[in-house]
């Protein structure tokens, strides 16, 4: 069975990918959405690596925002998709590349325990500006506090250098995204907010199905790089 691993970004949960995950499963695709928030980039990468290793064929691995740093460190993927995401090179971290967009930085609220959360009203503008109000409200309600330090993590591997990859530029902070996109051979641009899997899930589904169809023409087992 064809498979895809969907990797959320900071403050998000697997439930944010519910709409595209359901539609892909209906299409006969195995979908895995790991829970991050493990306390560090290396720990987040390990949980995604375990998901990839458990699949019989090299999956498409899609990372959103900070999730791009996570999937950069994963080996064994058949195709990497960077959705408005960071694509770190050697020695680089998400924070070092510019970190959050100005809109997202304005939404960050420091918590007494050192974690941060997002101000609900500002989170809508930063993350879900293309969403109808009920969808945006549900997405904001799912957001969780984020432990410090993950964005400063540096991937140990740089899988985009030897794995087919696609970059999707979304509307928020396109200057940094286009710089990141220059590291991927296939680049798309969507008229969407920062989190299109919430507001425009069909875009995600159509891209995954397109990439899976292209991979179906490859020899069996091609694409898994260790």
Number of C-alpha atoms within 10 A of each C-alpha: 9 18 23 28 24 23 30 28 21 20 18 21 20 17 15 20 21 14 17 23 25 13 16 20 14 10 11 11 18 16 19 20 21 18 16 24 20 15 13 19 24 17 15 22 24 18 17 26 20 12 16 24 16 10 18 11 19 24 27 26 28 27 26 26 23 27 29 26 33 37 33 27 22 26 22 20 28 24 24 26 28 30 30 31 28 30 31 24 20 10 10 16 22 23 16 13 17 11 17 18 14 12 16 18 14 14 21 17 14 15 12 7 8 9 13 18 18 22 15 18 12 18 23 22 18 22 23 24 20 20 20 11 12 9 14 22 16 12 24 22 10 14 18 15 17 20 19 14 12 23 21 17 18 24 24 15 17 20 24 25 12 12 19 17 23 22 28 23 27 21 19 22 15 16 11 17 22 17 14 21 25 12 17 20 11 13 16 12 14 14 12 20 23 26 27 26 23 25 21 18 17 16 14 22 18 13 15 22 17 12 16 19 12 10 19 12 8 10 8 10 11 12 19 15 14 8
